[in-house]
Amino acid sequence: MFSNKEAFKAAFLKRIERTYGKSFQDSTLSDQFQTLGNMVREYISSNWIQTNEEYSKEKKVYYLSIEFLLGRLLGQNLLNLGIYDVVEEGLKDLHISLEELEEIEYDAALGNGGLGRLAACFLDSLASLDLPGHGYGIRYKHGLFEQRIVDGFQLELPEHWLRYGHVWEVRKIDMAVEIPFWGKVETYEKDGILTFRHVDAEYVSAVPYDMPVIGYETDTVNTLRLWSAEPSRYMPNQDVLKYKKETEAISEFLYPDDTNDEGKILRLKQQYFLVSASIRSIIQDYLEQYKDLHAFHEHVSIHINDTHPVLAIPEFMRVLLDDHCMSWEEAWQITTNTFCYTNHTTLSEALEQWPIRIFQPLLPRIFMIIDEINERFCKSLWELYPGEWGRIEQMAIVAHGQVKMAHLAIVGSHSVNGVAKIHTEILKNREMNLFYQFQPEKFNNKTNGITHRRWLLKANPELTHLIRETIGDEWMKQPEKLALLHSYEQDSAFLTGLADVKLKRKEILAKRILEQNGINVDPQSIFDIQVKRLHAYKRQLLNVLHILYLYNRMREDASFDMYPRTFVFGAKASPGYYYAKKIIKLIHSVADMVNNDPIVKDRIKVVFLENYRVSLAEDIIPAADISEQISTASKEASGTGNMKFMMNGALTMGTLDGANVEILEQVGQENIFIFGLKAEEVMKFEREGGYRSMDYYHHDNHIRQVMDQLVNGFFNEEDQFEMIYDSLLIENDQYFVLKDFAAYRDKQQEAGRLYEKDRNRWLQMTARNISQSGYFSSDRTIREYASDIWEIHNRGSQVLVKR
Ligand SMILES: *Cc1c(COP(=O)(O)O)cnc(C)c1O
């Protein structure tokens, strides 16, 4: 039905009439979207089945993640199937714009930011590389909140991506599993062995919804299985309504927070719900193939994305011990050989721990198992480090009334990885140093990546076209071949092409900004963009204070010269994160002032695009000249936004943090703008003190002026920005904003001058960034995971069967 335009049109028309009982003329955009989606799902169904059949013999990986930030799927699926053009042309004949159709799909926003988006990129790479790997997550009824800005303040509206159903999912009620909470543990004897069972539990039914994960130009279709919580058949006789409500709450909302946890019990329920359902389902599948679990780890790897799914480890132990009567020693051997863990942060406030008083009643058997793991672990430490109580206390999994999830993850896995070189080094030398001393062989680095299929082929067809014209198509399947562009870094036709593509994308974004924000921005100005979650460590504050500084200079000095710049922000703040919301307000206050002051003469525009999400990122990133990656060094584990910008030819304005360090390695120092404190310097100040932000206030007039404006009535706001002022001056500026201010100002000036004075050099730098971005394809990352950690192999890369 997709073999040519005519066949597609005929099938599509027939399908609409049959499904909706109306003629094509009367169908809505939504009818058309649903129809096309259903056609695509059917089209891949035989490949989906076939992939699973072939996988039955292969070693598989299951990727467990509390977040999958997928975004829209229609366009990407069409593109991966190689039928985008056929469909686009067929629809055009029917006077339907495929682009418009794509835009009515709601983003599947089952994640907060980088961590969830990484999981989505990994799924795309696994399928595209023909690797046996499936995702397991939660089907939140409401994904990340929808952000509205009113008078500069963030409002949060509940997101409702399922309002018209989700065309990509298949409900599999026959594969539902029952998850127990509460109750107590009884011991009994079975064949002379002491055995445990969980009784008086309250059950919740976990119902899987499967989504196809379609590889690029291959027959492979992997699966993302998302669990939905529903009332169980074994529901209690009393308080049925309360039970029902509490049950459904488990998959009601995604936690809108990257770093802390609230609503402890519910959050813990979500975590156990995800892992227990996944482990049960994985083992069921396994036992259809193999007779027992003794060689499980030879056929399955289970990956835990950050600590949220770490209870998979004791849950798996429980199944081996209680359901399969295995000895502890053997069960532990199989478990540690099965699990692997990725750490995503060095921020200590983000390290999960659970109070025993909450944990134990909710998950009594799991707690017992963790306690036993801890006992045995501490005993092994004691043998190695006799008498070192302090060390053992610091490494314990259960201590001071808390269960430490990261410790459980490290102890229960055979591989622990960080997500960029510098991050892994910090883990080894600081956060996890004691564990590294104990078992150095477990630790390894896997620098993050992004799928070039979404972030280049899909998001930037204009640039894709130019690259194909220049070096052909090889790089589309092998992104490291973008390096073929090296020969064109001085080529004037190619550089002119780059300039044209960038301008085109800036025009598109400018149009959107005019429509959404009513602000006129000049596509000829430098587009300087910072889009990511709002967090103190990411230092949007440094950016906005610098804009205020530029504004002051213009007001005071008529001769102040600066090439026109458009500053673009996009960021959601966690609803309970008051400080982050203040920064959003400050950005808007500065924007209002700057955008409306004739003195500025359009040399600066400040734009905040609301509701940052994957689909918006796809429109913003191709339009960037400058990519702001200015976190306090040592705080950003990797970042992946930085990679998306680089791949789209933006130049990085960044600190030596996370993957910026490796971007620098790839492009060379003359093709990136690096400034500010280094990670060692930040960590030294943190250890030993020696930084006083007040000194910078007193010794730098520009800083003083900007700081004073936060509190002296300059903005005419109700309570102004005392909170920000206090954090920077009274609380000594934890994230070194003032310390890095001058270096940032100077680098920004250098970048502006270069853009103004030597556009050709700028374009060469752009070309170098694109040609070196292949390293940051998640295909490279996934190959490393596959060979070093999971030991899985591709299923003999089928050539696309022409249909
Ligand atoms: C890539 C991405 C992120 C992560 O951005 P960072 O700059 O690495 O923090 C967050 N949100 C969305 C929607 C993304 O696409």
The ligand as an SDF file (V2000), in Angstrom:
LIG
                    3D

 15 15  0  0  0  0  0  0  0  0999 V2000
   17.7150   17.0540   24.3980 C   0  0  0  0  0  0  0  0  0  0  0  0
   16.6180   17.5250   25.2520 C   0  0  0  0  0  0  0  0  0  0  0  0
   16.8510   17.8530   26.5910 C   0  0  0  0  0  0  0  0  0  0  0  0
   18.2200   17.7780   27.2210 C   0  0  0  0  0  0  0  0  0  0  0  0
   18.8820   19.0230   27.0440 O   0  0  0  0  0  0  0  0  0  0  0  0
   20.2060   19.3920   27.8280 P   0  0  0  0  0  0  0  0  0  0  0  0
   20.6470   20.6700   27.2140 O   0  0  0  0  0  0  0  0  0  0  0  0
   21.1750   18.2800   27.5910 O   0  0  0  0  0  0  0  0  0  0  0  0
   19.8430   19.5360   29.2590 O   0  0  0  0  0  0  0  0  0  0  0  0
   15.8010   18.3070   27.3510 C   0  0  0  0  0  0  0  0  0  0  0  0
   14.5570   18.4320   26.8170 N   0  0  0  0  0  0  0  0  0  0  0  0
   14.2980   18.1410   25.5370 C   0  0  0  0  0  0  0  0  0  0  0  0
   12.9150   18.3210   25.0150 C   0  0  0  0  0  0  0  0  0  0  0  0
   15.3090   17.6700   24.7070 C   0  0  0  0  0  0  0  0  0  0  0  0
   15.0370   17.3720   23.4330 O   0  0  0  0  0  0  0  0  0  0  0  0
  1  2  1  0
  2  3  1  0
  2 14  2  0
  3  4  1  0
  3 10  2  0
  4  5  1  0
  5  6  1  0
  6  7  2  0
  6  8  1  0
  6  9  1  0
 10 11  1  0
 11 12  2  0
 12 13  1  0
 12 14  1  0
 14 15  1  0
M  END
$$$$
